[in-house]
């Protein structure tokens, strides 16, 4: 079952912020893919970063994996250079995310953090600072 609002997305500067929640099925993944592409397209082809809060995400069905893999490919071809994922250690969650999202290429890097401030600090160090370095909007 998917939560009523399985995700929230917004942009600040060249950073796309996201909060993910609930158990995902194919529809949730497709809706997220469309919404993220819409938000990212507003960054007008500039390099951008992504921070995503995943503590409230409860994994997904196997059908989401190709959708998210295609989304990752689209993002990499449309300016994504950094991704910071924020969630408490969870081996099954890490396993599914690793199946869907590459860790590093010559032009992209993904890191996992247990708390959001470290994630925001890393993005800022890489030139992707936001004024409101908080994912409180997720609550």
CORJOKA-V269003 format. One record per helix or strand. SS is the DSSP state (hx for helix, st for strand). FROM is the first residue (numbers start at 1). LEN is the number of residues. Records with the same first field share a line. If there is no record, write none. Layout:
SS=FROM-LEN / FROM-LEN
//
This chain:
st=7-6 / 15-6 / 22-3 / 48-6 / 57-4 / 80-7 / 104-1 / 109-5
hx=26-16 / 64-14 / 91-10 / 116-10 / 136-3
//
